[in-house]
């Protein structure tokens, strides 16, 4: 699978190869005090990591906000150093001369609260693993439940600190699409364009329990200890199983087949001993275990809950929430997405059209499934560029 991912990331298009040298970026830190969450509890201190690409113009009206997906960070484009193995996840479309052209736009990408990648040295954002200033110890499950709405409000504080009052566009994929949509509902006079990629407008009775499968292995790991593991062994077995679930849910069977061309069902090791995993499962487990090293179990649980609670405007009535939107809208589901399926997005497009909204829907075709919103996004670079220029 890693070889296939590498090939996809290396394949050059006009948009992905608009520059030969990497765009170098650095993580920035924004901090503030006394944030009251939508659950009604107050965090005495909050800090978030963020990045920017391009230059803010004098009128401060060339800003595009990028909101990231569940397992992502604010590292949307560029590299921290020329020696980095890979650039940010949307480097194919963000940069000089690319679809999100940093010669024109000032692009900001911000971490969410409770970012999953707590053990990544570039992640500095507040969550359950952060020190509670009242106790001097990690919050653990004393950290308040947070929502997609909270993610947006923290981003709003960041933009306010920069004197930014208008957004040329808000663009996000997967959980980032929830945030982008929430921006357009909460701040309709601020958001001029919305690009909603591999997303949803509201969780449903299928998706909420599907996401619970990501939380369950962590809860069942004895080391999780009801969230109190910061002085002991991390629940890495549970997090590894969660990473396996996330990976399989995000990928279409077609890419799985392409990733393992030498797969054989007659696995001799598995045939001899029930404790021996099939070879394909061993490979996937090794990759998931490596990925688990950068994750915090509690942070994952909080992100799952924030996603499960999402509906546009944080209200039951989707039609009423959609009525508030003033932005031009580009919906970009992935045709083969088995996680956030395209059907509900198509229905959302019809709802928006019935309300007289300026909405377009452009489906991303590919073999990646949900991950087409990351690995196949460059195929829609001209569409995105044209939408932003309108």
ABEGO torsion letter per residue (X at the ends): XAAAAAAAAABBBAAAAABABBBBBBBBBBBBBGBBBAAGBBBABBBBBBBBBEBBBAAGAABBBBBBBAABBABABEBABAABABBBAAAAABEBGBABBAAABBBBBBBBBGBAAAABAABABBBAABBBAAAGBBAEAABBBBBAAAAAAAAAAAAAAAGBABBABBBBBEAAAAAAAAAAAABAAABABBBBBGBBABBBAAAAAAAAAAAAAAAABAAAGGGBAAABBBBAAAAAAAAAAAAAAABBAAAAAAABAABBABBAAAAABAABBBAAAAAAAAAAAAAAAABBAAAAAAAAAAAAABBBGGBABAAAAAAABABBBBBBBBAABAABBAAAAAAAAAAAAAAGBBBBBBBBBEAAEAAAAAAAAAAAAAAAAAAAAX
